[in-house]
Amino acid sequence: MAVLEGIYISSASSEPMESRESIEALRDCGLEGDRYTNPAYRKQPANQLTLIAAENIEAFVAETGLPLDHHEPRRNLVTRGVDLNALVGKRFRIGGAEFEGLELCEPCATFAKATHPQVVRYFVHKGGLNARIVQGGRLCVGDFVDTGE
């Protein structure tokens, strides 16, 4: 089953990620309290949150033997059972909100500096998804991810 497994926000790119059990997704803005609600933190104006698959984090740990917790990639939402790459250009729902997948969220030097240099190569095309919030609503850990399939 496709579910939301974790919610993480940070008020600034230099601040640690904070775990939340639930949060409000703000239409055309970001997650309440997260840095991406400020357009200055976005790579592109429409990039309002990021997602990553728990399976890719866990596969990195299994393959490399290096530790990597779900919050360390600095993505806002951690999903399980979802092919995030297939959501580029598509709309999907989580909890009470609707999203549009914009582009893959590839690994960067910041991710590597904060964790392990190996993440840059390992997470190519596995680093997650940048998305915009089409319709705001409440998100809770455990919510079903509806991709329309």
Secondary structure, 3 states (H helix, E strand, C coil): CCEEEEEEECCCCCCCCEEECEEEEECCCEECCCHHHCHHHCCCCCCCEEEEEHHHHHHHHHHHCCCCCCCCCCCCEEEECCCHHHHECCEEEECCEEEEEEEECCCCHHHHHHCCCHHHHHCCCCCCEEEEEEECEEEECCCEEECCC
